[in-house]
Amino acid sequence: MKPKITIEYCPKCHWLMRSAWLAQELLTTFSDDLAEVSLRPSEIAGRFQISLNDQLIFDRKREGHFPEAKEIKQIVRDIVCPERSLGHSDRKL
């Protein structure tokens, strides 16, 4: 069974577009490896969290920043298909 990713975002903070962009990045990169990427409006103000199969893999408050696409792609890759190369997204800054 392919994994599912959920991006929970604060609609009051207007983070829908950021969430949709990140979902697009994940679906483009992992089109054959993911069952879905869903967006969930949060009832908690300021929340921006990403879960993979209900396991929290990124929390904006815990990390102190919004995730870069590269950062989330590496986290997802390491869990879903660790042998896969991400090409330019694997390069360090």
N, C-alpha and C positions, 0 to 999 in steps of 0.2 A: 504494500500500500504506500502510495506516494505521500510525502509530508505536506502539511498545510501551514501556511504562515498567516498570522493575524497582526495587522497594524492597528493599534488602538491610539486614537488621537483626540485632542481636545477641539471640538468644533467651535467653542467660544473664543479660542485663540486663533481661529482661522487657519488651522493646520491641515485641512483637507487636501489642498493642492500638493503640499509637501508629501503627504501620505500616498496620494495617487501617483506622484512621480516615482517614489521609491518602489511602490508596487509594480509599476511598469518596468523599472530597472530589473527587479527580481524576476519577473515573468519573462523578460527578454533573455536574461542570462541563463535561467534555469527552466526553460520552457518544457524540456523533457523530464525534468526531475521533480517538479512540484505538482501537487494535485490542485492547489489553489493559493491565491493570496487574497485575503479579505480585508476590508477596511471596516473598523468598528468605532463609531463615535463614542467617546468616553463620557461618563456622567461625572467624572472627577476632573476638576479644572486643572489645566497645565499638564495633563498626562500625555505622554508619547512613549508607548511601549511596543516592542515587537516580540511576538512569541512564535515558536515553531512547535507544532503539536502540543500546544498548551504549556510549553516550557519557555519561560521568559529568557530571551537571549539579548535583549537590549532595553534599557530603561534610561530615558533622557535625564531624569533627576539623579539617578545613581551614577551615571557616567559624566554628568556635568556639561553635556553638549548634545546637539542633534547628531545623528549618525550621518556619515558620508556614505554614498552608495558603495564605494569600494570597501569600507569597513564592514557593512552588513553583508555584502557578497562574500567576503572572506569568512565571516562567521558561519553563514549558511553553508558555504562550500565545505568547511571543516567538519560540519555535522552530517550533511546529506551525501556528499561525494568527495571525500578528502583527497582522492587521487587526481582529481580534475585540476587542470591549469586554468587560471582566470586571465591569462595573457597579461595585458598592461595593468590590470587591477591587482596583480600579484606584486608589482614593483613597489618598493618602499619609496616614500616621499623624499 
